[in-house]
């Protein structure tokens, strides 16, 4: 199943900040794949769900504590 995110979600990845535009779910035996357009370069990359965290959003109170894995 492919889900288009509308609006896109601002996320942190191992390659930097970007906008998640799609989520691909291959079923219960594989991790979800996030399709992210990187903010700095515009390059679109696929990331395992374990490599993606929500960026801090003070309005909605999301990810207010800094994640030690993603400085």
C-alpha positions as CSV (number, residue, x, y, z in Angstrom):
1,X,0.0,0.0,0.0
2,X,1.3,3.5,-0.8
3,X,0.0,6.5,1.1
4,X,0.5,10.0,-0.1
5,X,1.0,12.5,2.7
6,X,-1.0,15.7,2.2
7,X,0.4,17.9,3.7
8,X,4.0,16.5,3.7
9,X,5.5,15.9,7.2
10,X,8.8,17.6,8.2
11,X,11.2,14.8,9.4
12,X,14.8,14.2,10.4
13,X,16.8,11.5,8.5
14,X,20.4,10.3,8.6
15,X,20.9,12.6,5.5
16,X,19.4,15.7,7.1
17,X,15.9,17.3,7.3
18,X,13.3,16.7,4.6
19,X,9.7,16.3,3.8
20,X,8.0,12.9,3.9
21,X,5.8,12.7,0.9
22,X,4.9,9.0,0.7
23,X,4.8,6.0,3.0
24,X,5.1,2.6,1.5
25,X,3.8,-0.4,3.6
26,X,4.9,-3.7,2.3
27,X,3.0,-5.7,4.9
28,X,3.6,-7.0,8.4
29,X,6.9,-8.8,7.6
30,X,8.8,-5.7,6.5
31,X,9.4,-2.3,8.0
32,X,7.5,0.7,6.5
33,X,9.4,2.7,3.9
34,X,9.3,6.5,4.0
35,X,9.9,8.5,0.8
36,X,11.5,11.8,1.8
37,X,12.4,14.9,-0.3
38,X,15.6,16.3,1.3
39,X,15.3,20.0,2.2
40,X,18.9,21.0,1.2
41,X,19.2,19.2,-2.1
42,X,15.7,18.2,-3.2
43,X,16.9,14.7,-3.7
44,X,14.2,12.1,-3.0
45,X,15.3,9.1,-0.9
46,X,13.7,6.0,0.6
47,X,14.3,5.5,4.4
48,X,13.5,2.6,6.7
49,X,11.0,3.6,9.4
50,X,13.7,3.2,12.0
51,X,15.7,6.0,10.4
52,X,13.0,8.7,10.4
53,X,11.8,10.9,13.3
54,X,9.5,13.8,13.4
55,X,11.1,17.2,13.4
56,X,10.3,19.4,16.5
57,X,7.0,21.2,16.2
58,X,6.3,23.5,19.1
59,X,2.7,24.3,18.0
60,X,1.6,20.7,18.3
61,X,4.2,19.7,21.0
62,X,5.9,17.1,18.8
63,X,9.4,15.8,19.5
64,X,10.2,18.5,22.1
65,X,13.1,16.6,23.5
66,X,16.2,16.3,21.4
67,X,16.8,12.8,20.1
68,X,20.4,11.7,20.9
69,X,20.6,9.6,17.7
70,X,20.0,12.6,15.4
71,X,22.0,15.7,16.5
